[in-house]
Amino acid sequence: MRRLASALVLAPIAIGAAYLGGWLFVCVCALASGVVFWEWTSLVVRGTDPRIFAPGVAALLAAMALAGEKQAGAAIGMIAIGALLAGGIVAALPRPYPASNPAVWGAGGVVYAGVALLGPAILRADPEAGFAALLFLFAIVWTTDIFAYLVGRAVGGPLLWPDLSPKKTWSGAIGGLVGGVAAGTVVAYASVGTRPAVAGVLALVLSIVAQGGDLFESAVKRRFGAKDASSLIPGHGGVMDRLDGFLVAALVALLIGSAHQSMAAPAQGLLVW
């Protein structure tokens, strides 16, 4: 019930912010990415040293400002610079860390948070199909998550990857895939008229990627002995736990759309074929 209640609060906020777009949506993405950065760093570094947070926060703020001005390339560059600085600082601090390769984990937090910011923000900046692209992603990721949970609980069966997640099953993964493809195809066709076959293939790819993002975040948490990234969202854990599949799917959607058209119109490139 707590999980459902949280979803009923957060989903309308996400859809409303995406609908309004502009600086409001960029700021919402930046806020979420800032929390993701804090959760990641607290998880893998287990400290609140401001020297660790400073380069990442500075990079995210600069990337937010550049993304709001539709300077996608410069925003990506700021995330790269912040990652290099954060990795170097974490590696140089004279204190033990629970992970080998501390520079990689320190830089990884900035990159992961940067993906949470720039993937959806750059997609939404497309004036023609930005909102439709976000609805497409919401439909795929949320339906994948819901169907995976329901089918997995109802059917059970062999575990998908027990070393990473002791509850995810193959039946749930397949059920989530079917639900995500169906929902994404309907939303893409209804919003911008994407051909069902094209929308179905895209939804299939993004649903698989979203489940992969979920498994990746589970692997990070297991690596550092944590059940949840934090306890900020009742029933869900942390913001990382809620956005794990979405942020990776948004990144892949951005890459597909940009490769098909350009970084200036990635949502059209994603949905208009």
C-alpha positions in Angstrom: 0.0 0.0 0.0 2.9 2.4 0.7 4.4 1.6 -2.7 1.0 2.3 -4.4 0.4 5.5 -2.4 3.9 6.8 -3.3 3.3 6.0 -7.0 -0.1 7.8 -7.0 1.6 10.9 -5.7 4.8 10.8 -7.8 3.3 9.8 -11.2 1.1 12.9 -11.6 4.0 15.1 -10.5 6.2 13.6 -13.2 3.6 13.8 -15.9 2.6 17.4 -15.0 6.2 18.6 -14.9 6.9 16.9 -18.3 3.8 18.5 -19.8 4.8 22.0 -18.6 8.4 21.4 -19.8 10.8 24.3 -19.9 12.8 25.3 -16.9 10.4 23.7 -14.5 11.0 20.3 -15.9 14.8 20.9 -16.1 14.8 21.9 -12.4 12.8 18.8 -11.5 15.3 16.6 -13.3 18.1 18.4 -11.6 16.6 17.9 -8.2 16.1 14.2 -8.8 19.7 13.9 -10.2 21.1 15.7 -7.1 19.4 13.2 -4.8 20.6 10.3 -7.0 24.2 11.7 -6.7 23.8 12.0 -2.9 22.5 8.4 -2.7 25.1 6.9 -4.9 28.0 8.7 -3.1 26.6 7.9 0.3 26.3 4.3 -0.8 29.7 3.7 -2.4 31.8 6.2 -0.4 29.9 6.2 2.9 30.8 9.7 3.8 29.5 13.3 3.7 32.9 14.9 3.0 32.0 18.2 1.1 35.2 17.7 -1.0 33.5 14.7 -2.5 30.2 16.3 -3.2 31.4 19.7 -4.4 32.6 18.8 -8.0 29.6 16.6 -8.6 27.1 19.2 -7.4 28.9 22.0 -9.3 28.8 19.9 -12.5 25.1 19.1 -12.1 24.2 22.7 -11.6 26.2 23.8 -14.6 24.7 21.0 -16.7 21.2 22.1 -15.5 21.8 25.7 -16.6 23.2 24.6 -20.0 20.4 22.1 -20.6 17.8 24.8 -19.8 19.5 26.9 -22.5 19.3 23.9 -24.9 23.1 23.6 -25.0 23.1 19.8 -24.8 26.7 19.2 -25.9 28.1 21.7 -23.4 26.0 20.1 -20.6 27.4 16.7 -21.4 30.9 18.2 -21.3 30.2 19.6 -17.8 29.2 16.2 -16.6 32.4 14.7 -18.0 34.5 17.3 -16.3 32.7 16.8 -13.0 33.2 13.1 -13.2 36.9 13.4 -13.7 37.3 15.8 -10.8 35.1 13.7 -8.5 37.0 10.6 -9.3 40.3 12.3 -8.7 39.3 13.7 -5.4 37.8 10.5 -4.1 41.0 8.6 -5.1 43.3 11.2 -3.4 41.5 11.5 -0.1 43.6 9.8 2.6 40.9 7.5 4.1 39.8 3.9 3.4 36.8 3.3 1.2 34.7 0.2 1.0 35.4 -0.2 -2.7 38.4 -1.0 -4.8 38.9 1.5 -7.7 37.5 4.5 -5.7 38.2 6.9 -8.5 35.9 4.9 -10.8 33.1 4.8 -8.2 33.5 8.5 -7.4 33.3 9.4 -11.1 30.5 7.0 -11.6 28.2 8.9 -9.3 28.5 12.0 -11.4 27.9 10.1 -14.6 24.9 8.2 -13.2 23.3 11.4 -11.8 24.1 13.2 -15.0 22.2 10.6 -17.0 19.2 11.1 -14.7 19.4 14.8 -15.5 20.3 15.0 -19.2 18.4 12.0 -20.7 14.9 13.3 -19.9 15.8 17.0 -20.1 17.3 16.9 -23.6 14.4 14.7 -24.9 11.8 17.1 -23.5 13.6 20.1 -25.0 12.5 18.9 -28.4 9.6 21.3 -29.1 7.7 19.0 -31.5 7.6 15.7 -29.7 9.4 16.1 -26.4 6.3 15.5 -24.2 5.2 12.6 -26.4 8.7 11.0 -26.0 8.4 11.3 -22.2 4.9 9.8 -22.1 6.3 7.0 -24.3 9.1 6.3 -21.7 6.7 6.6 -18.7 4.3 4.1 -20.3 7.1 1.6 -21.1 9.0 1.8 -17.8 6.1 2.0 -15.4 4.1 -0.7 -17.1 7.2 -2.9 -17.3 7.7 -2.5 -13.6 4.0 -3.1 -12.7 3.6 -6.2 -14.9 6.9 -7.6 -13.8 5.8 -7.4 -10.2 2.3 -8.7 -10.7 3.2 -11.6 -13.1 6.3 -12.5 -11.0 4.2 -12.7 -7.9 1.4 -14.6 -9.6 3.4 -17.1 -11.7 6.8 -17.3 -9.9 9.2 -19.8 -11.4 13.0 -19.7 -12.0 14.8 -16.6 -10.8 16.1 -14.2 -13.4 19.5 -13.5 -11.7 19.6 -14.7 -8.1 23.1 -13.3 -7.4 21.8 -9.8 -8.1 18.1 -9.9 -7.1 16.7 -12.7 -5.1 13.0 -11.9 -6.1 13.0 -11.2 -9.8 11.8 -14.1 -12.0 11.9 -14.9 -15.6 8.1 -14.9 -15.7 8.1 -11.4 -14.2 10.6 -10.2 -16.7 8.7 -11.6 -19.7 5.4 -10.3 -18.3 6.9 -6.8 -17.8 8.3 -7.0 -21.4 4.9 -7.8 -22.8 3.2 -5.1 -20.8 5.8 -2.5 -21.6 5.7 -3.2 -25.4 1.9 -3.0 -25.4 1.7 0.3 -23.4 4.5 1.9 -25.4 3.0 1.0 -28.7 -0.4 2.4 -27.8 1.0 5.7 -26.4 3.4 6.3 -29.4 0.6 5.6 -31.9 -1.9 7.7 -30.1 0.4 10.7 -29.5 2.3 11.2 -32.7 1.1 8.3 -35.0 4.2 6.2 -34.8 3.7 3.1 -36.9 2.8 0.2 -34.5 5.6 -2.1 -35.7 8.2 0.6 -35.2 6.8 1.6 -31.8 6.7 -2.0 -30.8 10.4 -2.6 -31.6 11.4 0.6 -29.8 9.3 -0.3 -26.8 10.8 -3.8 -26.8 14.4 -2.4 -26.7 13.6 0.2 -24.0 11.7 -2.3 -21.8 14.7 -4.6 -21.9 17.0 -1.7 -21.2 14.8 -0.6 -18.3 15.0 -4.0 -16.7 18.8 -4.0 -17.2 19.0 -0.7 -15.4 17.1 -2.2 -12.5 19.5 -5.1 -12.4 22.5 -2.7 -12.6 21.3 -0.7 -9.6 20.6 -4.0 -7.7 24.2 -5.0 -8.4 25.5 -1.7 -7.1 23.5 -2.1 -3.9 24.5 -5.7 -3.4 28.1 -4.8 -3.9 27.9 -2.4 -1.0 25.6 -4.4 1.2 22.5 -2.2 1.0 18.9 -3.2 0.5 17.8 0.3 -0.7 19.7 3.4 -1.9 17.9 5.4 0.9 14.5 5.5 2.6 13.2 8.8 1.1 10.2 7.2 -0.8 7.9 5.0 1.3 7.6 1.6 -0.2 10.2 2.2 -2.9 13.4 3.1 -1.0 15.4 5.9 -2.6 15.2 8.0 -5.8 17.8 5.7 -7.3 15.5 2.7 -6.6 12.6 4.5 -8.4 14.5 5.9 -11.4 16.9 3.0 -12.0 15.2 1.7 -15.1 13.9 5.0 -16.3 17.2 6.9 -16.4 18.9 4.1 -18.5 15.9 3.9 -20.8 15.9 7.7 -21.3 19.6 7.6 -22.1 19.1 4.9 -24.8 16.0 6.7 -26.1 18.1 9.9 -26.4 20.9 8.0 -28.2 18.4 6.4 -30.7 16.6 9.7 -31.4 19.9 11.6 -31.8 21.4 9.0 -34.1 18.2 9.0 -36.3 17.9 12.8 -36.5 20.0 15.0 -34.3 20.7 16.1 -30.7 18.4 19.1 -31.5 15.4 16.9 -32.2 15.9 13.6 -30.4 12.3 13.1 -29.5 11.3 13.3 -33.2 14.1 11.0 -34.1 12.8 8.5 -31.6 9.1 8.6 -32.6 8.9 9.8 -36.2 10.1 7.2 -38.7 
